[in-house]
Amino acid sequence: MIRGMAPVLDPSTWHFCLVADPEIAARASPLAMFQEDEGLSLILSEEDAEALGLSSDLPMARITLTVHSALDGVGLTAAVATALADAGIACNMVAAFHHDHAFVPLADAPRALAILKALADAEGEA
């Protein structure tokens, strides 16, 4: 899967927000959500987060690994997270049905994209 990934940087800015109020959650249009004991975690566009009055200290960029990843696949998340961690880049991975997505701090996005492209290229040469 690593060899086949073609990372693509989403031009939008994303925020991870925690919502305890169900009314706010009902007005949100999240890219993704996950219920935790502490509340509902939402991944919101910058525009949606601002409109709902939700703040985030860490704007994020989304890099989609455009390889079709299997839900039972082994190693893709680990390889991506390790490559970014080795470069000192924080990474929050979200696995969806067809693709995995790496959320990185917005300021690190260009460097993270280059690292992931190099990772895919190196696997292709191996």
Secondary structure, 3 states (H helix, E strand, C coil): CCCCCCEEECCCCEEEEEECCHHHHHHCCCCEEEEECCEEEEEEEHHHHHHCCCCCCCCEEEEEECCCCCCCCCCHHHHHHHHHHHCCCCCEEEECCCCEEEEEEHHHHHHHHHHHHHHHHHHHHC
